[in-house]
């Protein structure tokens, strides 16, 4: 993830659409390599959260689908 973050930082310039305000402010305060690790950490947390939410929804939907329909009691 750090090489990908380094690549993002290489093209991060004020006024560019690809650079977030968070990243630009971080680059003003911290060295580039430290900012790359921080960006990689942020990217990993976003990826984990999106996968975790998708898995949680899948488990919820599976549990919902396996319930018997109360309208069709025999």
C-alpha positions in Angstrom: 0.0 0.0 0.0 2.9 2.4 0.7 4.1 2.3 -2.9 0.6 3.3 -4.1 0.4 6.1 -1.5 3.9 7.3 -2.7 2.6 7.4 -6.2 -0.5 9.5 -5.1 1.8 11.9 -3.2 4.0 12.3 -6.3 1.1 13.8 -8.2 -0.4 15.7 -5.3 -0.3 19.4 -6.0 -2.4 22.3 -4.7 -5.3 22.8 -7.0 -5.3 19.3 -8.5 -8.4 17.3 -8.4 -6.7 14.2 -7.2 -5.2 15.7 -4.0 -7.4 16.0 -1.0 -7.1 18.9 1.4 -6.2 16.4 4.2 -3.2 15.1 2.2 -2.0 18.6 1.2 -2.1 19.7 4.8 -0.3 16.6 6.0 2.4 17.2 3.4 2.9 20.7 4.8 3.5 19.4 8.3 5.2 16.0 7.8 8.0 14.5 5.7 6.8 12.8 2.4 7.6 9.3 3.6 5.7 9.7 6.8 2.8 11.1 4.8 2.9 8.1 2.5 2.6 5.7 5.4 -0.3 7.8 6.9 -2.0 7.8 3.5 -1.5 4.0 3.1 -3.0 3.5 6.5 -6.0 5.6 5.6 -6.5 3.7 2.4 -6.3 0.4 4.2 -8.8 1.5 6.8 -11.2 2.6 4.0 -10.8 -0.8 2.2 -11.3 -2.7 5.4 -14.4 -0.7 6.3 -16.0 -1.2 2.9 -15.4 -4.9 3.0 -16.6 -5.2 6.6 -19.8 -3.3 5.8 -20.4 -5.5 2.7 -19.8 -8.7 4.7 -22.0 -7.5 7.5 -24.8 -6.7 5.0 -24.4 -10.2 3.4 -24.6 -11.9 6.8 -27.7 -9.8 7.7 -29.4 -10.6 4.4 -28.6 -14.3 4.7 -30.1 -14.4 8.2 -33.2 -12.4 6.9 -33.7 -14.8 4.0 -33.5 -17.9 6.2 -36.3 -16.8 8.5 -39.7 -18.5 7.9 -42.4 -16.2 6.5 -44.9 -15.5 9.3 -47.7 -15.2 6.7 -47.3 -18.7 5.5 -47.8 -20.6 8.8 -49.2 -24.1 8.2 
